[in-house]
Amino acid sequence: MLIVLLGLATQVAAYPKYLLQVPNSGKIPGVKAAGHINYTNGGGPRGPFGLAFSAAGHLWTVDLCRADSDGDGATNGEELRDPCCTWNVNITSNATIASHPGLADNFTAADLTSLKCQDGSVANVTTTAAPTTPKPSASSSVGLALVAIAVAVGLQQN
């Protein structure tokens, strides 16, 4: 049981690292983990965007940006408000909302046109990884608390 709880704590603590690697991924309404099928809470099997992100080495690349992981007609970059594929980990976006790159939307032709890169250029994206030491979040603290409880229960049983 302790091993299972430790595994869960590791998965929960890893999420903030990936959030920093994808533009505006924290601005998708109702989505905590765009890379998972269970996108509202995260964890479990990866969805189409999560598989593509993993294949890209967990980095935001031009190829990942230009791809349409969910097949809805908008590229991942367009859905995450990086239509020109210029974002990198050192850029703070002023986008206020993004759409899910792994869950097909019903975009109209006008919607798709409005999402396109306005200057027509696509720049190379810096693929330097973000720092790998995430700040503890409430969810990782809960995971660590569960581990501490499991250890305490195990010690009492011995």
N, C-alpha and C positions, 0 to 999 in steps of 0.2 A: 504494500500500500504506500509506503514511504517513497518508493521509486516512482510510482505513478504520480504522486503529489509533486515530487521534485521536477518531473517532466513537465507538468502543467505550469509550474512556476517559471520554468525556463521559457516555455512558449509565450506566456503572458508578458514576461520581461523583454522579449525580443521585439515585440510589436513597435514600440516607439522608434527603434532604429530604422525600420522600413518606412514608417510615416515620413521620416526626414528625407528619404530617397526618392519620393514621388511628388511632383508638384500638386499642390492643393488637395492632396488626398484626405486631409482633415476637414475639408470644406464640402464634402458630399453629404447632403442631408440624410440622417438615419443610418449612416455607414461608419463603422469603426474599423473595419478591416476589408478594404476593397479587394484584397488578394484571395479571399476565402469565399466559399459557397455560403457559409454562415457569416455574411458580411455585417450583420447587425452587432454581433458579439465577437467575431473572429474565432480562430481555431478550427480544427477539422480540415477536411480536404480543400485544396486550392481550387478556385474558380478559373475561368479562362484568362483573366488578367493576372492572377497570381502565378499561373503556369508560365505565362509570357515573361513576367517580371523575373521569375526564377531563372528562366532560360537566358535572360539578359544579364545574369550575374548579380541580380538584386541591385541593378543600377538603372537610372533613367537614361536611355540611349536614344539616338535618332531613330533607329529601327523600331524600338519599342514605342516611341512617340508616334511614328507614322503608321503603326499597325492598328487594326481595328479588331481588338480581341473579342468583342462581343458580337461582331457582324451587323451592327445597326447602321452602318454608313458613315459614322463619325470616327475619326482616328482617336486613339487613346489620348493624344495631345490635345485634340479639339475638345474632348470630353473633360479633360483636366485643366482646361484653359491655358494650354501651352501650344496653340495651333501652329506656331512657327518653329517649334522644337528648339527653343533657345534657353529654356530654364536650366539652371544647375543648382547644386546644393547651397551655393552662396547667395542666391537670389530670393528675396521675399516677394511673393506675388501679391498684388492688390485685388485679385479676384475674390469675390465674396461668396461664390457658390460654384460648384462643379457637378458634373454628372458622373455616374458610375461607369468606368471603362470595361467592366466585366459583366454588366447586366444590360441587355439590349433595351434601348429606349425607342419610342415611336416618333422619331424625328420627321418633321415635314421637310420638303425641299427648301423652304425658307429658313427653317432652323439650321439645316446643314450648311446653307450658304452663309448664315450669320456666324457660324463657328469657324469658318476658314481663316487662314492666315491673311492678314490685310496687306502686308507688303510683298507677299509671294515668295519670300526667301526662307530658307531653312538653314539655320546655323548649326555648327557642330556643338554638341552638348558635352560639357565637362563631365567626365565620368569618375571623378574623385569621390570616393565613398565618404559619407558623412561620418562624424565621430561615432564610434561603436559603444560608447559608454552612455546609455540613456539615463536621464533623470528618473528616479523611481516614480512610478505613477500609483494612483490609488489601487488599480487592479493588480500591479505587481506586489504591492504591500499586502494585499489580501492573499495572494498566492504564497508569499513568504510566511504569513501568519498561519496558513493551513499547514505548511511544512513544519513549523514550530509545534503546532498542536499534535501533529502526527508523531513527531519525535517524542513529545512528552507522554503521549498515550503509550507508545512503544516502550518507553523506559518504565512506566508504571506496571506494565504487564510482565516485565522481566524481573 
